[in-house]
Amino acid sequence: MDFLLGHSPDPDDAFMFYAMAQHKIDLRGHRFEHILQDIETLNQRALRGELHITAVSIHAYSYLTDRYSLLPCGASMGDGYGPMLVSLDQPPSEPESVKAWLQSKTIAIPGLKTSAYLALRLLTPDVRTVTIPFDEIFDAVRAGKADVGLIIHEGQITYAEQGFKLALDLGSWWKSLTGLPLPLGGNVIRKDIPPKIQREVSEILKESISYGLKHRQAGVEHSMPLGRGLDHVGADRFIRMYVNDFTVDYGVRGRDAIREFFGRAAAQRLIPDKVGVEFVE
């Protein structure tokens, strides 16, 4: 089959799909057209059912369960780290103080369906936000369009050298609250694809991730053009953060993290109630 395959133009996604893009593994006769777009654009395209397979925010998946199933591999989980709230001014040092501090701030967010935004709403439901493309948030805060930036992707590594101060790491906050990793991104496949083909795609993606982990140097080199200023060490560090055992398979802990994330969000009426999490098995 021919597939439209969406993923983010970031080192971790490029690393996951390296073996597929470079035909390092058997694609079993399938052809994959790689479409690189920012995660919020992919979220919106998935809501319209435009892509056969795509990376999405776990938050967005709560609105996609009628049309897509989660693939058991390809997860981005922040185990004690994740999206960061940063500012140019010195923020408070304690999470409870940060929550109060945020009430008077405008926060630049990378998209309304991103998991970073849902985690922010779980922290403090009533905040003032403005949506800015993820790679323009630092500039937006510098220009005074927002007081605080909600940073995803490589900004989690580069914020200090960009002159910003950390107010709160939402992945760290979530783990202190639940003991679980923060579910950020996953890969989904359309339910109208025959189940046998869904399983083949799942196996191909898992093989691609495993190949990259076994050939890390080559995978990192393949990902470097999408590093947006990261050097080799920085790109490798970022990839290690988000391509790991959870990426090969969510496992029990990863699945529990999604259910906890959705359960807390539904209880606060931030997402649809009773979200059914369905994996390709």
Buried (B, 14 or more C-beta within 10 A) or exposed (E): EEBBBBBBBBBBBBBBBBBBBEEBBEBEEBEBEBBBBBBBBBBBBBBEBBBBBBBBBBBBBBBBBEBBBBBBBBBBBBBBBBBBBBBBEEBBEEBEEBBEBBEEBBBBBBBBBBBBBBBBBBBBEEBEBEEBBBBBBBBBBBEEBBBBBBBBBBBBBBBEEBEBEBBBBBBBBBBEBBEBBBBBBBBBBBBEBEEEBBBBBBBBBBBBBBBBBEBBEBBBBBBBEBBBEBEEEBBBBBBBBBBBBBBBBBBEBBBBBBBBBBEBBBEEEBBEEEBEBBBBE
